[in-house]
Amino acid sequence: MKILAWVRQIPRKALMIIAIALALIGLALIYHATAQVVVIVVDGQPFDLRTHARTVGAALHAAGFDPALEDRVSPPTESGLRAGTTIHLDRAYPVNIELEGEIQTVYTPETTPANILTAADVRLYPGDRLWVDGRRLKDSTEVLIIRPSRIRVERAVAITLEQDGVIQVIHSAAPTLGEALWEAGVVVLESDRLVPDPESPITTVSQAELNRSRSLLIEVDGNLVKTRAVGPTVGEALAETGIALVGFDYTEPGVNNLIPADGMIRVVRVREEVQVELEPLPIKTVYQSAPDVEIDNYKVLDTGTYGVLASWIRIRQENGEEVDRIVDDQVEVMEPQPRVIGYGTKIIVRTLNTPSGPVEYWRAVSMYATAYSPCHSAADRCYYHTSSGKIVEKGVVAFVLRWYLDMKGWSVYIPGYGLATVEDVGGGIPGRYWIDLGYSDDDIVSWNQWVTVYFLTPVPHADAIPWILD
């Protein structure tokens, strides 16, 4: 009630003024409450702005920033605003670009050298060098923390490098050939051969040749030497390392061969000497008939004497070990005298009692006996006839071809088998006197034993008798 009374006491004009003021305050509060808050980042520095602006450009203008043509605004100035929008304003700054002795100035908001150069219409080529404010920069896309003021571009030159027969083109702005190769990943060792010299100014070089040295392991004089050489042959590699070959010395691989893939070279030191050696010459054995010696017996008629052979031998040593002996010359200083063996030609007829009665024989030889029949002869088919044309049956025997040709038709007696004639050829058993006993397929009996074969009378003519059986 007191308030109403107080209000009635206020003049009407004052009340109108108060009402208008309250209305204005309300409108101000409403205006302030309806403003949007956006973030403006200028050259990396952020601050908040409350604004009723409807576009990015209007908001920047309201904040006191009117972007120049070279400045970068994100989002674009014509973009609409809403609460929470972040506006980036990167203002352009001057950068001096030095290229081939000329300087141009470009205004740009960029902090990446590659983008700055693009804005200046300067293109980087492989091998070009980039200097930013006196510092060498290898990566042109690096984002710089501090805005650069000066960029210098050094143009690369092209170098044609031949490396062990392979052609490679290198682009570099390095001051020397050696540094250019190093930047291109071509490492030049001290033992490599580079033409021209690594210290040659890059501006004077258009072609270069690099001959790579090879890692070598040389076995020489009992040592293993690790070294490197350009080569390309074994001989040239040894010359580079100072290893000399003397006399008959040689290498593996040979001096004219290319250095092997594994780099292993063996130097063989050779020494030769000549020695004289005496050796006995073997005694030759000769045979002659001995009428007083019974057949199949032998008698030494003369023991003979050894001869002497003198040999001049060249002995070759490699790395201290003997590897070869070569006979340069030989002289027979004493001739050998032959040993004379007498073979018996005396025939003595004897009688042998058999189950069938006595038989006369003039020769008895121990032989290994086997048996065969027409279809049991180790052949691929049956043979019913002997080499002489007779039927294969008991009573025919086979010898090896040489004996068969000398003894065809001779009569023999074999204990346990009986009488037979030589009618066939067999394979024999190496190293043994051999006889194959014939049977028919129905009565074959297995034989594998030593027997005495008796050669029966009549005695053949002396010219038909093989006195020495072999």
C-alpha angles and dihedrals in degrees: 000000000000090000092052090049090051092049091051088056092057115093117254093240092054091051091056091051092050091049092051091049092050090050092051092048090051092049090049091051091049091048092049092046093051095052118112123235114223132171119236118196111195115189089335096313113115129205135164124249127193107205145154090213114133099204138044091244092051091049091051090048090049088053091051098257123122107181118227121227092261094048119101119231124186122220095027116263094251092056117114123247134233133170113291096022114150115216119199119203116184108182120212120248131188121266123184113218119199117200127165093340096313128104126208128179122224128186112218140148090217122116095186112091093216091056092044090053090047089054087053090048090243115143124204118221129199111286096018116139123227126204121188117193090336095312123114109238117197097184113055090190093061112125107231121221093208119047110249122235101189133032123184123194120200112197118228124233124218118247121189106215122194109199117182090328095316118115118220129174114216124193114202143152093198115133096238138034092241093054091046091055091046091053089049090055094254106134114201114205123208090248093051120098115233123180119225104030117271090242092060113124110256091230090064096050127082099149132032136177123210120191110191121223117231127228107246135193108196121192107206135151092353094307136102111227118198112203144130131241139171096225120138092196128043091244093053091047091053090048090053091051094045097243111144130202116221129196111323094355114135140177137232108251096030122260092254093051124098117259106273121248093250092050092233115147124175121200112204117202110211128204125176132194134172124231131182115227128187120209133176118252112228120252113246118223120224126183129217132174119269110199092190093056120082117244117277091025127103137208129194106236097175127009093208126209134259120248126221126236120194115206129191103212125193109212117205121202124190118195089345096308125106110243105164146017119201123189107226096180141353131201126187101224094176126026116225119240115222125247109239117214120189116215117206120254097169112118118207117184114216135180125237123194112224134177086259094049137276120324131192118231133179100190135032121194129180110232139170109247129212130167136231142175134190093278098028104062102106088254128128091248142015120284112197099178132059125233088263092053100256126129115268104245140117111309098046124091135188132224131182113282096261093053092041091056090051098039106032110149095011116143120237139175124217119190110239092019106051137212120352144156128229104254109141147053123233138178097251130203115275114246095016139089101243142193129184114209116217125228138162116252090256099054104031115146124195117247127186109148145091116272137173112246113207118205108215131217144293092081111229120239112281092245090058097050118098097219094188116048116208 
